[in-house]
Amino acid sequence: MTESSTAPAPSGRVAFGPGALVAAVAVLVLLLAAVLPWTGLGASGWEVVLGRPGVTGLPRLFGTLAVVFGVVGTAVTLSTGRWPAVFVTAAGCAITSVTGLWAIWSQNTSAGTGPGIGLWLALLAMIVLAVRWASYAFSRR
C-alpha cells in the first residue's frame, strides 16, 4: 500500500486534496476579473452583472452564471464535499464556459472595441473550474 497525502473521505463525501487550492485560486481570479473592464464601453464585470445600460445579453448571462456556478457553486461544493454538488458545479461551470465564449464572440462582432481583459480572465477562470470539477466528477468510482 502506498501512503497518500490526503486521508480518505467519509462515505458520500469527496476528498479534494490539493485540487481544492486550484479551485480556490480560480475563484479569486474570477473575482479579480469582476473589477476589470469586460466590454468596449469600459463596463466592469460587476456593472455587467448588475445591468449597466448598453451591455448586450450574452456578457450579462455569462457574468450571472459565473457568479452562480463559479463563485457560489464552488464555495458550496468545497464546503459540503458532497458528490451531487460536484456534478452540478461541473455541469454549470462547463455551460458557463461555453457562454463565456459566446460573450467574447458577441463583443467582437458588436460595434465597440471588443472584449475587455476582465472578460478574458473570467473565461479562463471558468475553464479552469470546469476542468477541475469535471475531473472530480469523472473520478467517482
C-alpha positions in Angstrom: 0.0 0.0 0.0 1.2 3.5 -0.7 0.6 6.5 1.5 -1.5 9.3 0.2 -1.2 12.9 1.1 -4.9 13.1 2.0 -7.0 10.9 4.2 -9.9 9.0 2.7 -13.2 10.9 2.8 -16.1 9.6 4.7 -18.8 7.8 2.7 -20.7 10.1 0.4 -18.1 12.8 0.5 -15.3 13.9 -1.8 -11.6 14.0 -0.8 -10.5 17.1 -2.7 -6.8 17.1 -1.7 -4.6 19.8 -3.3 -7.0 20.3 -6.1 -9.2 22.4 -3.8 -6.4 25.1 -3.9 -6.6 25.2 -7.7 -10.4 25.8 -7.5 -9.9 28.5 -4.8 -7.3 30.4 -6.8 -9.6 30.2 -9.9 -12.4 31.8 -7.8 -10.0 34.5 -6.7 -9.1 35.2 -10.4 -12.8 35.3 -11.2 -13.4 37.8 -8.5 -10.5 39.9 -9.7 -11.8 39.8 -13.3 -15.1 41.2 -12.0 -13.5 44.6 -11.2 -11.7 44.8 -14.6 -13.3 46.0 -17.8 -15.4 43.5 -19.7 -16.7 45.5 -22.6 -15.6 48.1 -25.1 -17.8 50.5 -23.1 -15.5 50.1 -20.1 -18.1 48.3 -18.0 -16.6 46.1 -15.3 -17.8 42.6 -14.6 -19.9 43.8 -11.7 -21.5 46.5 -13.8 -22.3 43.9 -16.4 -23.9 41.6 -13.9 -25.9 44.4 -12.3 -27.3 45.5 -15.6 -25.4 48.5 -16.9 -27.3 50.1 -19.8 -25.7 49.4 -23.2 -24.4 45.9 -22.4 -25.7 43.1 -24.5 -27.3 40.0 -23.1 -24.5 37.4 -23.5 -21.9 39.1 -21.3 -24.7 39.6 -18.7 -25.7 36.0 -18.9 -22.1 34.8 -18.6 -21.4 37.1 -15.7 -24.5 35.9 -13.8 -23.7 32.2 -14.5 -20.1 32.8 -13.4 -21.2 34.2 -10.1 -23.8 31.4 -9.6 -21.6 28.4 -10.6 -18.1 29.8 -10.4 -18.2 31.6 -7.1 -21.3 30.3 -5.2 -21.3 26.8 -6.6 -17.6 26.3 -5.9 -18.0 27.6 -2.4 -20.9 25.3 -1.7 -19.1 22.3 -3.2 -15.9 22.9 -1.3 -17.7 23.4 2.0 -20.1 20.5 1.7 -17.9 18.0 -0.1 -21.0 16.2 -1.5 -21.0 14.4 -4.8 -24.2 15.9 -6.1 -22.7 19.4 -5.6 -19.6 18.3 -7.6 -21.8 17.2 -10.5 -24.0 20.3 -10.6 -20.9 22.6 -10.3 -19.1 20.7 -13.0 -22.0 20.9 -15.4 -22.7 24.6 -14.5 -19.1 25.6 -15.0 -18.9 23.8 -18.4 -22.1 25.6 -19.6 -20.8 28.9 -18.3 -17.5 28.4 -20.2 -19.4 27.9 -23.4 -21.5 31.0 -22.6 -18.3 32.9 -22.0 -17.0 32.0 -25.5 -20.3 33.3 -26.9 -19.9 36.5 -24.8 -16.5 37.2 -26.2 -17.8 36.5 -29.7 -20.6 38.9 -29.2 -18.2 41.6 -28.1 -16.0 41.0 -31.2 -19.0 41.3 -33.5 -20.7 44.3 -31.9 -19.9 47.9 -32.5 -17.2 48.7 -30.0 -13.6 47.9 -29.2 -14.2 44.2 -28.4 -13.9 42.3 -25.1 -12.0 43.6 -22.2 -9.3 41.9 -20.2 -11.7 41.1 -17.4 -13.9 39.0 -19.7 -10.9 37.0 -21.0 -9.7 36.4 -17.4 -13.2 35.4 -16.3 -13.4 32.9 -19.2 -10.0 31.4 -18.3 -11.0 31.0 -14.6 -14.3 29.3 -15.6 -12.5 26.9 -17.9 -10.1 26.0 -15.1 -13.1 25.5 -12.8 -14.9 23.4 -15.4 -11.9 21.1 -15.9 -11.2 20.9 -12.1 -14.8 19.9 -11.2 -15.2 17.6 -14.2 -12.0 15.7 -13.2 -13.6 15.2 -9.8 -17.0 14.2 -11.3 -15.4 11.7 -13.6 -13.1 10.2 -10.9 -16.1 8.8 -8.9 -15.9 5.1 -8.8 
